[in-house]
Amino acid sequence: MGCFKIPLGLCHDIEAMVKKFFWGQRGDKRKIHWIKWSELTKSKLDGGMGFRDLALFNDSLLAKQAWRLLRNKDTPFYRIFKARFFPHCSFMEAKLSTTESYAWKSILKGREVIKMGARFRVGNGKNIKIWQHHWLPIKHPPLVTSPIIESMEDATVDCLIDETTRNWDAEMLEGDLIPAEAELAKKIPLA
């Protein structure tokens, strides 16, 4: 489960067996379900039983493998995969081809999970594009929604930082971003 993407049909079949076992169902004789399954899949702290949605759990385990490729570059796991699947680029830029192994395809599914939640750490802002990259500390929408200024389509976040004081340039922020996004940006600590 931590190395391969399990088909959704198989996940649903396994969950069905867990449900039947939990409810005490034998054969075709059905028992009464006193509570919705979605309530039972909540964590124990939230009043559930802690059962897992197997498809989401599988995705999270694959994301863990992808995170290992992203962070642990001195391991044999990274060196083997780097040499075989992405020798001329970074892991996040690696492409999928039709001849790749199922394990690699599965890890790329985990990379997609990371991409959904990943945000850039601003630092000096030179590599982060204002309107194309996820850098604001919000869940949804992760991109800047302010209208794109034509002359700044490919501008980077360092344009919004005052070089001398190493603080956010309030005038630039308020001029380029909508007020809510400008306030969010001002709260981001700079390196």
Order of alpha helices (4+ residues) and beta strands (2+ residues): alpha-alpha-alpha-alpha-alpha-beta-beta-alpha-alpha
